[in-house]
């Protein structure tokens, strides 16, 4: 046994605080998800690292629409909430919402997106995750589809490489 050697400082100290969501992913809706002894912190939304300003609630719709990182943009919209984002962004609904044949009990809604996001006309299909989270909730999310997509069912079908008629016959998409 060697005596008298100084104890080496751990080069990777554990954070003083570490918060997770129900799925065990780093997450904190109102502050940093992890804080280290030296004060360094990381802000995370359901496993995705995001700027502190997003968690503080400093992002308005214009800031969200200017965000180039699609995952960070998705987190910002989730934090704001899809209904609030749709209203604040002035998204125009295309046709009526429709039941999702591939996700029983859920609805599909199609919106025109401002060209400021992609610099080309696209639409966004608002849909609901087919698999409940561990806490039983279902997350809504938006998927971009071509601007000529006529309705939400056609949009969902196209994302799976199916025709509208084929998608309507599904009992559950996987």
C-alpha positions in Angstrom: 0.0 0.0 0.0 1.3 3.4 -1.0 1.0 6.0 1.7 1.1 9.8 1.3 -0.1 10.1 -2.3 -2.6 12.9 -2.7 -6.2 11.9 -3.6 -6.8 12.7 -7.2 -9.7 14.9 -8.0 -12.4 13.1 -10.0 -12.2 14.5 -13.5 -15.9 13.7 -14.1 -17.8 14.7 -10.9 -21.4 13.7 -10.7 -24.0 16.4 -11.0 -25.5 17.8 -7.8 -28.9 17.6 -9.4 -30.2 15.4 -12.2 -33.8 15.4 -13.2 -35.6 12.9 -15.5 -38.9 12.4 -17.1 -41.2 9.3 -16.7 -39.2 7.5 -19.4 -35.9 8.1 -17.5 -34.6 10.6 -20.0 -32.9 13.8 -18.8 -35.7 16.4 -18.6 -36.7 19.5 -16.6 -39.6 21.8 -17.7 -38.6 24.7 -15.5 -34.8 24.7 -15.1 -31.6 22.8 -15.8 -32.0 19.0 -15.9 -28.4 18.6 -14.5 -26.3 21.0 -12.4 -22.7 20.3 -11.5 -20.8 21.4 -8.4 -19.0 24.2 -10.3 -22.4 25.6 -11.4 -22.3 24.3 -15.0 -25.8 23.3 -16.1 -27.5 21.5 -19.0 -31.1 22.2 -20.0 -32.9 19.2 -21.5 -36.4 18.7 -22.8 -37.4 15.0 -22.8 -33.8 13.8 -23.7 -33.0 16.6 -26.2 -30.5 19.3 -25.1 -32.0 22.7 -25.6 -30.9 26.3 -24.9 -31.7 27.7 -21.4 -33.8 30.4 -23.0 -36.3 27.8 -24.3 -36.8 26.3 -20.8 -37.1 29.8 -19.3 -40.0 30.4 -21.7 -38.3 33.2 -23.6 -39.2 31.8 -27.0 -42.1 33.3 -28.9 -43.6 31.9 -32.1 -41.2 33.9 -34.3 -38.2 32.5 -32.4 -39.5 29.0 -32.8 -40.1 29.4 -36.5 -36.5 30.7 -36.9 -34.9 27.7 -35.1 -32.9 25.8 -37.7 -32.6 22.6 -35.6 -35.7 20.6 -36.1 -35.4 18.7 -32.8 -35.0 21.9 -30.8 -37.9 23.4 -32.7 -40.0 20.3 -31.9 -39.2 20.7 -28.2 -40.1 24.4 -28.3 -43.4 23.7 -29.8 -44.1 20.9 -27.3 -43.1 23.2 -24.5 -45.5 25.9 -25.8 -48.2 23.3 -26.6 -49.4 22.5 -30.1 -52.8 24.3 -29.7 -51.1 27.5 -28.5 -48.4 27.3 -31.2 -51.0 26.7 -34.0 -53.0 29.8 -32.8 -50.0 32.0 -32.2 -48.3 31.1 -35.5 -51.6 31.6 -37.4 -51.4 28.2 -39.1 -54.2 27.6 -41.5 -56.0 24.3 -41.2 -56.4 22.4 -44.4 -59.8 20.6 -44.6 -61.3 19.0 -41.6 -59.5 16.9 -39.0 -60.1 13.2 -39.4 -60.0 10.0 -37.3 -56.7 8.2 -37.7 -57.4 4.7 -39.1 -53.9 3.6 -38.2 -54.2 4.9 -34.6 -57.7 4.2 -33.3 -59.2 6.9 -31.0 -56.8 9.6 -32.3 -57.3 12.4 -34.9 -55.2 13.8 -37.7 -55.1 17.5 -38.6 -53.3 19.1 -41.6 -52.0 22.7 -41.6 -50.2 24.9 -44.0 -46.8 26.0 -42.6 -45.2 29.4 -43.2 -42.6 29.3 -45.9 -40.2 30.9 -43.3 -39.4 27.5 -41.9 -38.3 25.6 -45.0 -38.3 28.3 -47.7 -40.6 26.1 -49.7 -44.3 25.5 -49.3 -45.0 22.5 -47.0 -47.8 21.3 -44.8 -47.6 19.8 -41.3 -49.6 16.8 -40.2 -50.4 17.0 -36.5 -50.8 13.4 -35.2 -50.6 11.5 -31.9 -48.0 8.9 -30.9 -49.5 5.5 -31.4 -47.8 4.2 -28.3 -48.6 5.7 -24.9 -45.7 7.0 -22.8 -44.9 5.2 -19.5 -47.1 7.6 -17.7 -50.0 6.8 -20.0 -50.0 10.1 -21.9 -49.7 10.3 -25.7 -47.5 13.0 -27.3 -48.7 15.0 -30.2 -46.2 15.8 -32.9 -46.0 17.4 -36.4 -44.6 15.8 -39.5 -44.0 17.7 -42.7 -45.6 16.6 -45.9 -45.7 18.0 -49.4 -47.7 21.1 -49.9 -50.0 19.5 -52.5 -51.2 16.9 -49.9 -55.0 17.3 -50.0 -56.1 16.0 -46.6 -54.8 14.6 -43.3 -55.5 10.9 -44.1 -53.6 11.2 -47.4 -50.8 12.8 -45.5 -50.5 10.0 -43.0 -50.8 7.4 -45.8 -48.1 9.1 -47.8 -45.7 9.0 -44.9 -46.0 5.2 -44.8 -45.8 4.9 -48.6 -49.4 3.9 -48.9 -52.4 5.3 -50.8 -55.2 7.0 -49.0 -57.4 4.0 -49.7 -54.9 1.5 -48.3 -54.4 3.6 -45.1 -58.2 3.7 -44.6 -58.2 -0.1 -44.4 -55.6 -0.3 -41.6 -56.6 -1.4 -38.1 -53.4 -0.1 -36.7 -50.2 1.3 -38.1 -46.9 0.1 -36.7 
